[in-house]
Amino acid sequence: MSNEMDIDDCEFIAHIRKDGERLIAHPLDSHSFAVSGRAGGFAATFESSTWAALAGLWHDLGKHRPGFQRYIRQCGDPSAHIEGRIADADKTHSAAGALWAIEYLPERDPQTGGAIARVMAYLIAGHHAGLGDWQGELTTRFHKADSKREMEEATATGTPKNILKPENALPDLATLKAHVEKRDGSDIYGRFALWVRMLFSCLVDADFLDTERFMAYDKSEGRNGFLSLDEMAQRLTEHLDNMERDVAERGEADSAVNRKRRHILHCCLDRASEAPGFFSLTVPTGGGKTLSSLAFALNHARHQQKRRIIYAIPYTSIIEQTAGIFRDIFGEENVVEHHSSVEVDPKQETHRSRLACENWDAPLIVTTNVQLLESLFASRTSRCRKLHNLVGSVIVLDEAQLLPVDFLQPVVDVLRLLVQDYGVSIVLCTATQPALESRTGFDQARGLRSFAPGEVREIIDNVPALYEALSRVRVHRPESLTPLPDWQALAPQLATHEAMLAIVSRRVDARDLYQAVRQETDDSQDLWHLSGLMCARHRSWVIERIKALLTARRQAQARGETPVPIRVISTQLVEAGVDIDFPVVYRALAGLDSIAQAAGRCNREGRLAEGQVYVFVPPKLPPPGLLRMAEGATRKLWGMLPPDADPLAVEHFTRYFQSLYADAVLDKHQIAVDLRFEGNGEVKFRSAANKFRLIDEKEGATIFVRYYRNSEDKDIDILLAKLQKEGMQRWLLRELQGYGVSVYADDLARLLNSGDVLPLGDDFPGIYIQSPKNDVLYHPILGLNVDGAPGDPGSFIK
């Protein structure tokens, strides 16, 4: 069956492509069968092939209607098939297949047809607009006269019988993954909803890939040639061997820290052959857990025939550090770094923007908790496309203690379902394990339905002994819990240290404390700033400079020379995935887990007898919500400790998390209720997705800033020029991530209104860039000024 034809020779067209002045047609029957086959292949990984294949066959049934065929031939627009851009009811197409399933399947099989039709209706009706709520959205849509007319026209125009009424056996209801009530109360809600979303992912990715094969054949062919997991494991082994030699050459191989790092790595390798399921890797900061957890994941995947590794990191702001390490080991082409998300409204989509959305097709994905978790509850096609590639994977949740508390119940539910139904193994990797075992020791309404005792297997042999061996700091609790009057009260104390890291919880605090310390130091080059208002490229450069300066400082001290001072003011972005080692660390009072992470940046290599960590109370309380609750849980716990107790002893963390969870509502937005299977398949997909937002301020956006490392750096200009010339492509969006700064909706609106930020244009929906006319909006030290351009750039220069 031909993948393309001259437009005049094609009876039913799925898509068109422009080759100069010539219009090339993608035959609709060819597309329908190709999507059916590909979607069925994807869904075979979770025993649901016939479901996805039937949805693929009917997804574009409405394109057979005469109105759509006239429209796509006359307009000559490659984006004409995208339904969200079509206002005319005569030209829409996604309701036809859904309504046909509802009408035809019960006739073909009165016993099972209705249930099968409900699933088909979700998938087909949503393949442009996203998965909808059954009641109020899809029911209203299906009862409209225009929708019924769409189905009638599509099925009365000579649609091939082998598409309209295929002879294949219908899906078996025994393979439908529905919720099962359990007598012991350990129910996992959302099983049916996740299964439908997985099928939806298979359909959407198959549709996009076949469309891409027609629209841009040369680019679709570039998806092959990844390393095998065996080859990746060999490269990692070689890298770890080289690291071991480097440590030996420095004379540090026998240090207490490096001996324990080797022990941690060996534990990970020894346990990698165990049966799939849940694992915990509890390692103090500085124990080398990033590469050790990757070694476990890769070798576990090899032993258990898994397909890929998903490495999820809590902070967008430091993901590039871990991704950079992995790319150095495995090569650029084998690692997908995915954090920035260009959200496109269905009404603004183009064929390029649809094809450019991420599908996680590489063997190693480095992403954020936000991307991973929001995708697991998403309704939009762009977010769901990648989900089927989670099947048969190993997911490492780095810094697992940062799983979102207000969403903890639906998150734990979906993680358990991934393991139960989709062959996933999950590693909860952290220095401060959250208390996730099911228990009824506090208010039952807030109790967590989670893991049974022993369900999560710890990889480390003796966690308390490991913590004792890797104790390298002394933590000084604040003498008073009264807030500082202002940042100027702390700045002189920070300036007395020649090498110091101060960590605060908010971006505005980092900016204000930086400016206060600037007034106390002699040389601005001694002081550095890090926050999420800096783009990834900028942060990476600053972190590398900090590391180099710390190394130079140690070398100068070894030679008996006076080292150059280095002081850093940062948000909590340095508390995960950033390997820096200061003799002194200051941390604003926060959750106990955050304080422990901050302590992990102090005396990290154990070169000192004891590093010093000072906890202080910042001028302002954290904002209401989780940050304030976490700080309160720390105050409560520390208030019960004797003065000489270790504030960060490993046994405190279970009590801390139990206290934190007891004071929280673990499904604040009732998402588990929205996704619960009630026996009739009526799920609130859209409502749940809209509620599952891990960023407080809804509908934020990414702004691509004009960051230049030096006067010769033109990388961002080159990338933007390529984008405007070649259109939205996945590799370009991956490159542009390094220049993205996430802002909230109010900030974006203000910057757009002032003209400091511009939408790139109608062909690039969801992309915003710093105006070329404003060259001071992005500060070379502090990053993006979300309040607009500073009045006097010189105000930041002492």
N, C-alpha and C positions, 0 to 999 in steps of 0.2 A: 504494500500500500504506500503510495507516494506521500512524502512529507510536505511537498509543495507542488503547486501547479500555477499555470498562468491564470489570472483572475477570470478571464473570459471562458475558461474551460472547466471551471469549478462550480458545481451546482450549489453546494452548501459550504460557506466559508466560516472558519473559526477565528482566524486572525489574518491580517495583511501586513506585508513588509514592503518598504520602499527600496528598490534597487535603482538609484538614479530617478528617472522619470517613470520607471516601470513598477507596477503593483503586482506583487507575488502573493498568491493565496495559500493559506494553510487549510487543507481540506478538513471539514468538520468531522467526518467519520474517522479519518486517520487520527485526529487529535483525541476523539472520544475513546477509541480502542487503545491508543498509546497510554493515555492517562489511566484507564482502567487497569491495564497490565502493570504499569509502574506502581500505582497505588496499592494494588493487590500484593505486589512483591514486598513493598514496605511493610504492610500489615501482617504479612506471613510471619514476621518476627515475634508477633504476639497472638498468633493463631486466629487472626481475624481477616484473612485474605478476601473471602467472598464478600464481606461487608464493604470494604474499601473499593473492591473491583466494581461492584454494582453502582456505588456512588460515582465512581469515575466515569462509568458508561453514560450516566444520565445527567452529569453535572451541567453540561452545556446544551441540554435538550432544547431549551428555549431559543437557542440560536437558529433553529430551523424555521422560526416564524418569518413570514415574508417581510414584515416591517424591519426586523433586525438585518436581514440580508440586504435590503435596499439601502439601509443606513450605512453599513460597513463598506459597501461598494461605492457609494456616492461621496462619503466624506474623505476617504483615503487616509485616515488618521490611524497609525499603528496602535493608538490607545483606545480605539473605538469599542473594543470588546470589554472595556472596564466599566462595569455597570454603574459604579458610583458616580461617574461623570455624566451619566445619561439621565436627563430629567423627564424625557418623553416616555410614557408608559408603553408606547408601541415598540420601543427598542430594548426594553429590559429582557432578561432571560433566565435569571436564577430561580424564579418561583415555579417555572414550568416543570422541571424535573422533580421538585419536591411534591407538587400537587399530583403529578402523574404517579409517583410512588404511593401516595395516599389513596388514589383511586384504583390503581391497577393491582397492587400487591394483595389487598384483602380479597379481591376477586380470584386471584390465582391460588391463594392459600388462605381460606377463611380462618384457620386456626392461628397461624403465625404471621400472616401478612400485615396485620395492623401494627404489631410491635416492630416489625422490620421497617415499615413505612415511617414510623416516628423517628427512627434513627436516620433514615435516608433524608427525611425532611430537614432535620437539623443541619446535616452535612451540606446538602445541595443548596438550600436556601441561603446558607451562610458563606459560600465560597468566595463571595466578594465583600459582603458587608460584615462578615464575622458571625460567630455563633450567637444566636439570640435567645432571649427568654421565651419559653413556649407560650405561657399565658401573657396576654397583653401585647406581645410583639408579633410572634409568628402566627398566632391564631387570628389576630386582626388582619395581618397581611394576607393570609390564605383565604380569608372570607371576602376580600375585595374583588369587585367585578373585574378590575384590570388584571389581577393575578389569574383568575379563572380563564379569562380570555387569552392570556399568554399561553396557558397550558393547552387550551383547545386549538389555538392556531398552530402551535408547535407540533401537535400530534396529528394534525389534519393536512400536512403539507408534504407527504411522501417521505417522512422519516424512515430510514431503513428498518425493516422489521427486526433484524438481528440486534439493533440498538434498542428499539422501543419495547420489544417483547423477547428478550434473550431466552434461549433454551437452557441456559446454565441452571444448576440447582440453586435454590434460594439459600441465604445464610441460615445456619442452624442456630436456633435460639439458645441452645446449650452453651454456645460460645459468647453470649452476651454477658458482660461482666456487671452484674447488678449487686446492689448492697444486700448483705446477708446479716440479719439480726443474730447476735451471739448472746448466749445465756449469761456469760460471765461479764457482760457489759463492755467488752473490749472492741466494740464495733469500730469500723473504720468508715467514716462517711466520705462520700464523693467518689465511690468506685465507678459507678456508671458514668458520672460526669467526666472523670479522667479518661475512661475508655473512649467515650465519644470524642473528646478533645484529641486523643491519639489518632483516631480514625480521621478526624478533620485534618490533622497535620499530614497524614499520608496523602489525602486527597489534594490538599493545597500545594504541597511540595511537588507532587507528581504533575499537577497542572502547570506550576511555574517552570519546572524543568523541561517539560515538553514544549511549552511556549518559548522558552529560552533556546531550545534546540532549533526551533524554526526562526526565531528573531535574530539570534546571534550564535550561529553554529560554532564559529571558531572559539568563542568564549566557553560554551558549554563543554567542549572537548577538553578544556583545561582542568577538568575535575579529577583526572586520574593521576596515578603515579605517586601515591602516598607511601611512606615507609610502612612496613609491617610492624606489628607490636614486638616481634622478636628482634627486628633490626633496631627499633627504638630502645629496647631493653639493653642491647649490646652497646649502643652509644652512651646510654646513661652509666653503665658499668665503667666504660672507658673514662668518662668524665669524672666519676667518683674516684677512680684510681689516680687520675692526674691531680685531683684535689689533695688526695692523701700524700702524694709525693711532694707537692708544694708545702704542705704543712710540715712534713719531715725535714725538708730543706731549710725551713725557718727555725727548726729546733723545737717545734711546739707539739710534736706528735704525741708526746707522753704527758701532756698537760691533763689535768682532771677533766676539763671541759671536752677536749678532743677524745679522751678515752670514752666518755659517756656518749658522745655523738656516734662513735663507732658501735657502741652497744645498742643504741636506738636503731641504727641502720640494720644491724644484724637481726634485731627483733622483728623489724618490718619484713625482711627477706624470709625469715623463718616461718612467719605466719601467713605469707602470701598464698600458700597452696590450700588454705582452709576453704570450706564450703562458702558459697556466696551468702550475703546477708549484711547485717550491720556490724561495723567495727568502730571502736574509739581508739584514737592515738593521743594519749595524754602526755605531753612533753613540755617541760618548762621552756619559756622563751630563751632562744639562744642554743637550743638543743639540736638544731639542724633538721627540724621537722618538715620543712618544705621539700627538700630532696628525698628525705627518708619516706615521707608519705607518697611521693611520686614513685619511688622504687617499689613500695608495697602495691600501689595501684597498677603499675605496669606488669609486675610479675603475677599479681592476682588475675589480671585480665588474660595473661597468657595461659595460666593454669586452668582457668574456667571458661575459656573461649569467649571472652567479652570482646566488644567491638571497638570501644574507644574510651578515653579518659576525659571526664569533665572536671576541671579544677575551678571551684567557685570561691571567690574572695569577697570579703564584706565591703571593701571600700573601692569605689571607682578610682579614687585618687592614687592607689598604689598598685593597681593591677598590672600596669606596664612594667613594673620591676620584675614581677614573677614571670610574665610573658617573655620579657627580654632574656632571662636566664634560660627558659625552656627553648627559645629560638636558637640561642647559642649552642645548645646541646643537639637539637634535633633538626635544625634548619628551618628557615622562614616558611617554607611551603607546607610543613607538617603541623604547624601550630596556628590556630585561629584565636586571635585576641578580640574579644567582643564585650564592649562595655557601653559605649555611647549608643543611644537608640534614637534614630530619626523617626519620630512618630508621624505617620501620614494619615490624615483623614481620608476615608474611602472616597469622598467627593473630590479629592485633590489628586488621587493617584494617577500615575502614568504607567505605561508598560515597563519603563525603565525602573521606576521606583519599586514596582512589585517584584521584579526580578532581582533587584539589589538587596532585598531583605535577607537576613542571615539564615542559613540552614544547617550550620554546624556539621559540615561534611568531612572535616579533617580528623585524624586519629587523636589529636589532643586539643581540647578547647579550654581556653582560660577566659573565664567570665566572672561576672559579679553575682552576688546573691540576688540583687534586684532583677537582673536579666533572667536568671534561672527560675527564681520563685514566681515572679510575675508572669513568666511564660507558662508556668504550670497551671495558672488560673486565668489565662488570657482568653479573650474571645476574638481578637483581631487576627486576620490571616497572617500579617507580618510577624506577629509574636508567636503564633502557633506553628508556623512552618517547620521549625527545627525539632519539635518535640519528639517525633518518632525516632530521631537519632539518639535519644536517651535510652531507648530499649537496648538491653544487653550491654550497658556501660558500667563503668566504675566512676562514682561521683565522690570527689573529695570536697567536703565542706570545711574549708580552712576557717579558723576562728569561729567554731560552731557555737560558741557562747553568744554570738551576736545574731542568732536567729531572732526574728522580730517577735517581741513578746506579745503585742496586741494581736498577732496573727499566728501565734505558736500552735494552737490546736489544728487549724487547717493545714499548716505547714507540716506538722508531724504526721497528720493523716496522709498527705500526698506522698511523703517520703516512704512511709510504710507500704503504700500501694505500689510505688515503683519497685520496691523489693519483692513484694508478694506476687504481682501480676506481670512485671516486665523485665525480670531477670537482672535487676540492677543491684550492685553492691554499693554501700554508702559508708564512707569513712568520716566520722565526726572528729575533726582534727583541731586540737586547741591545747593551750596550757591550763585552761580553766573550764573543765567540762561542766556544761549545764546539767541540772538535775531533771532528767527526762523520763525517769521510770514512772509508770502509772502509780498513783497513790491517792488515798482518800483522807489524808491527815489534815486537810484544811477544807474549807467550804466546798461541798460537792459540786455546786454550780460552777466553781472555778477550777475544779480538779482537772488534771490533764489525763486524757485517754492516750496512753503512749505505750512504751516498751515494757514488757514483762521483765522481772529480774533475770539477768543473764542473757537476755535477747541481744544486747549489744556486747560484743566481745572486745575486751581491752587487748591491744597489741603489746603493750609494755608489760614485762614480767612483774615488776615491783614498783609501782608508781611512787609511793611515799619515799622509798629509798632513793629513787632517782631525783626527786625534788630536794632531798637533804643533801645529796652529793653535788647538786648544781646550785646550791644557795650561794649567791655572790654579792648580795647587797644588804644594806641596813635601811629599813623604811622608817622615816621619822613622821609620826602622825602630828597633825597640827596641834599646837598647845591650846588654841582656842578655835571654836567653830564659828566665831563671829566673822562675817565676810570682811575682806580688805576694803578700806574706804574707796580706793581707786587703784589703777595699775601703777601709778607713780609710787605707791607705797611698797611695791614689790621690786620695781626695776633696779634700785641701787643694790639690793641684795644679789640679784642675778648678775649684775655687772662686776661683782667682786670675783666671780669665778672665771678663770682663764679658759676653761672648756666646760660648757654647760648646755643642756637641752631642757627647754621648758615647754610643756605640752598643756594646751587648753582645749576646751570642748567645742568652741564655736569659731567660725571664720572671722567674725568681727572682733572677737577677743584676741585672736592671733595678730590681727592688724593693729589693734590699739596697744597691745603689750609690746609689739615690735617698735612702734613709734616711741613708747615710753622708755624702752631700753636704749634706743638710739640716742636719747638725750644724755645718757649716762656713760657712753663709751667714746673713746677717742677716734676710732677709725670705723667707718661704715662697712669696710670690707671684712671686719671681724664678725659681723652680725648677719644672720641669714633668716629667711622667712619661708615657711611652707604652709600652704593651705589649698583647699579645693577650689579656690578662685584662680589658681594657676593651672594652665593646661598641662597635660601629661608630659609633653616634650619639655616644658619649662621645669616641672618638678623633677623629672629624670635628670636633667642637667644639674640642678641644684643639689640633688642627693649625691650624684657622682662627685661633685666638687666637695661636698661635706666629707665624704669618705676619703677622698684624696688628701684633704687638709688634716683629717684625723691621723692618717698614716704618716704624713709629713711631720706632724706634731710628735708622734711616738719616736720617729727616727731622730728628730732633733734632740729630744730628751735623752735618747740612748747615746748621743754624741756629746752630751753635756752642754748643749746649746739652749738658748732661750727660745721656746717655741712660739709660734704665732697664735694668739688667742682665737678661739672659735666658739661662738654662741649662736644657738638656733632657737627660734620661736616657731612652734608648729601646732597645728591641730592634731587630733588623734590619728591622722592618716599615717604617721610614722609607727604606729603601734602594731602594725601587721605587715609582714612582708618586706620590711626595710631593715637591712642588716647594718646598723650603726652602733657604735660603742663609745659612750661618754662616761667619764668618771663621776659626774654629778647630773642628776635628773630632777627636775621639778615637775609635779603633776597637780593640776587643779583637781580638787575633790570631785570624785565621780564614782561610777560603779566599781566594785572591787575588782572585777575582771579587767576594766580599763587601767586601773592603777597597776595591776600585775603586768599587763602588757607594757606599760610605760617603764616599769622596773626592768623589763627585759632589754631595754636599750642602755642600761647602766652596767658597766663592768661585764659586758656580754662575753668577752673572751676569758674572763677570770684572771686578767693580768695583775689586778690589784688584790690586796688582801680582802678589801671590802669596798664596794661602791656605795654612794650615798644618794638616797631618794627622799626628797622632801615633798610632802603633800601639803597644799595650802588651800584656803577657802577663797575663791575668786570674788570680785566685787559684786557680781550679780548671780542670783540663783539660776540654775539651768531652767530652760523653758518648761512649762507644764507638760507632763507626759512622761515618756520612758526615761529620759535623762534625769529628770528630777526624782522619779521613783527609784532609779538605780543609785543615785547619790544618797537618798534616804535609807535604802537598804544597807549601804555601807556604814552610815552614821549609826544605825541601829545595831549592827553587828559589832562594830568597834566599841560602841558604848558598853558592851557586855564583856569585853576582854580586859584582863589585868594589864597594868602599865607595861610590864616587861614581856608581854606576849608578842609573837611574830605576827604582824598584821596580815601577812600574805601566806600563812601556813596553809598547806594544801587541803587540810581538813575543814577549813572555813568555807570553802566554795560551795559545797552542797547546802550548807545552812544559808549562805547568801542567796543562792538561786531559789531555794524554797521560799525564802522571805519575799524575794522579788516577785515570784509567780503568784504567791498567795495574795499579794496586794494588787494584782493585775487581773484584767479580764482577758483571758487567753484566746477568745474569739470575739473581739470587741464589736465586729461588724456583722456577726452571725453568718459568716460565709459558709460554714459547715452546714448550716440549716438551708441556705439557698441551694446547695449542691446535693442535698440528701435525696436519695431515690425513694419515692413514695409508692412505687408499684405501677405508675402510669407513665413514667418517663418524663414528667414535666419538671424540667430543671431551669433555674434562673442563671443561665450562662453569662449574659451581658451584665446583669446586676452584680453577680459575684466578681466579675473581672473589674468592673468600675470601682468596687469597694476595695479590691486587693491592690492598694497602692502603698508601697513601702516608703515613699517620700510624702511627708506631711502635706506640703502644698501641692495640690493637684495640677496636672497638665502643665508641668514645667517643660523646659526645652533645652536643647544643646546649642550653644553659640560657638561657631568656629572663629577663633580669635587670630589676630595677626601678630603672632609671637615670632620674634627674630632673635636667634641666639647671638648674632653679631651682625655687623654691617654687610657682610657678604652672604648671609643666610637668606635664601629666596624660596625655601622649600614650600611654604604655605602658598605663595603666589603661584608656583608651578602646579601644585595640586588643584587649586581653585580654577586655574586656566584649563587643566585637563578635564575637570568636572564640567565646566561650561562647554567645552568642545565635544567631549565624548559622552556626556550624560551620566546619570547615576549608575554606578557599577559597584559590585560588592568589594572589589579590591581597593577602589578609590575611597569608599566609605571606611574601610578598615584603616587605610593610611590617615585619613582625616581625623580619626578618633584622637590622635595625639594632640590635636589642636582644639579639642572640644572642652568647653566649660559648661557645666550644668547650672542652670538658673531656674528660679521659680517663676510662675506665671506672672506675678505682679512685677517682678524685675524685668522680665522680657517685655511686657507691655510698656513699661516706662522707657526702656531703651529704644524700642521701636518708635514710640511717640516722639522722642527727642532726635531721632535720626542717627543715633550712635550705632545702632544695629539695623541691618537690612535683611529682608527675605531675599534669597538668592534669585528667585524668579518663579514663574508659573511652572516651568519645566522641572523645578527642584523643590517639590513640596516638603515642608518640614525642616528645611535647611536655612539657618540664619547665620549671617556673617557680620563681623565687625566692619563698620563703614570705612572705606579707604580714606575718607576725608577726616576721620578722627584718629590721629596717630598717638593720642595720649590716653585713650580709653583703657588700653592694656598696659599696666605699669610693669616695668622690667623687674621689679622686686616683688610687689604685692599682687600682681595679676589683674584680673578683671575688676574694674570699679563698677559694681552693680548699681551704684547711685548715679552713674553717668560720668562724663569726663571730669577729672579733677580740675578745680579752678586754677591751680598753680602747680605744675609738675615739680617746681623747685621746692615745694613744701615738704617733699619726701627726701630731700638731699640736705644733709647737715653741712 
